[in-house]
Amino acid sequence: MNHPPMVEQPNPVTSSVPTGAAPFAACIYEALDRYFIDLEGQPPSNLYQLVMNEVERPLLNAILTRTHGNQSKAAHMLGINRGTLRKKLIQHGLDVILG
């Protein structure tokens, strides 16, 4: 009986989530583990910027939703000044929702 050849699967990396990691940190560790597995041994590039973009945009969006678009309240919740918030909103294309 002929069996199809076995295709070698990438070795799943054991989870790098430290014991007792905070919920946000645990999500990031798990997402990075999946990302590295998906790369199948290829080296990542611009990883810092990739992660910052993936985290910052939904964070800003969630805070703006929570504050009903109030930039002053959003900046206060984020611990940044309003000018910095405005710059980040423009950078992520979220300034459109501000009108």
C-alpha distance (Angstrom), angle and dihedral (degrees) to the residues before:
residue distance angle dihedral
M1 . . .
N2 3.81 . .
H3 3.78 117.7 .
P4 3.77 122.1 -163.2
P5 3.81 111.9 -104.6
M6 3.77 114.6 -90.8
V7 3.77 113.1 -108.6
E8 3.75 110.6 -142.3
Q9 3.78 110.9 -122.4
P10 3.78 120.9 -149.8
N11 3.76 111.7 -95.6
P12 3.77 107.2 -104.4
V13 3.75 108.8 -124.7
T14 3.74 114.0 -126.1
S15 3.76 109.3 -109.5
S16 3.78 114.5 -80.7
V17 3.80 91.9 -157.2
P18 3.80 106.6 128.3
T19 3.79 116.4 -130.2
G20 3.79 109.5 -92.9
A21 3.81 94.9 15.6
A22 3.80 114.6 165.5
P23 3.84 113.9 -102.9
F24 3.82 95.4 -105.5
A25 3.79 91.9 46.5
A26 3.81 91.4 48.4
C27 3.82 90.3 53.5
I28 3.79 90.9 50.3
Y29 3.81 93.2 48.2
E30 3.81 90.4 50.1
A31 3.81 93.1 46.8
L32 3.81 90.8 49.9
D33 3.80 91.1 48.4
R34 3.83 89.4 54.0
Y35 3.81 91.2 44.8
F36 3.81 93.0 53.5
I37 3.82 91.3 46.6
D38 3.81 90.0 50.6
L39 3.82 90.0 52.2
E40 3.82 88.0 63.0
G41 3.81 93.1 -147.3
Q42 3.79 96.9 -41.5
P43 3.80 113.5 132.2
P44 3.81 115.5 -109.8
S45 3.78 121.3 -123.2
N46 3.79 129.8 -156.6
L47 3.79 88.6 6.5
Y48 3.79 94.2 155.5
Q49 3.81 92.9 55.0
L50 3.81 91.5 43.7
V51 3.80 92.1 54.2
M52 3.81 93.8 43.8
N53 3.81 91.3 51.7
E54 3.80 92.7 45.8
V55 3.81 92.4 51.2
E56 3.79 104.0 32.8
R57 3.81 100.0 53.1
P58 3.83 96.7 54.1
L59 3.81 89.8 41.3
L60 3.80 91.9 54.9
N61 3.79 91.7 43.4
A62 3.82 92.6 50.4
I63 3.81 93.2 48.0
L64 3.80 92.5 47.9
T65 3.79 89.7 50.3
R66 3.81 90.8 48.5
T67 3.85 91.0 49.9
H68 3.84 93.7 41.6
G69 3.81 89.7 -118.7
N70 3.81 95.1 -51.8
Q71 3.80 102.4 148.8
S72 3.81 95.1 -167.2
K73 3.80 92.1 54.8
A74 3.81 91.2 42.6
A75 3.81 92.2 51.2
H76 3.81 90.4 48.6
M77 3.82 91.9 50.3
L78 3.81 90.2 49.3
G79 3.80 94.0 45.5
I80 3.81 93.4 -123.7
N81 3.78 132.1 110.3
R82 3.78 121.2 -98.1
G83 3.81 93.1 -110.8
T84 3.79 91.2 56.2
L85 3.79 90.2 47.8
R86 3.80 91.1 50.6
K87 3.83 90.8 50.2
K88 3.81 91.2 50.7
L89 3.81 91.8 47.8
I90 3.80 90.6 53.9
Q91 3.82 90.9 44.9
H92 3.82 90.8 54.6
G93 3.80 95.7 40.8
L94 3.80 92.3 -112.8
D95 3.80 94.9 120.4
V96 3.81 88.7 88.2
I97 3.81 91.2 72.3
L98 3.79 90.3 54.7
G99 3.76 94.8 63.2
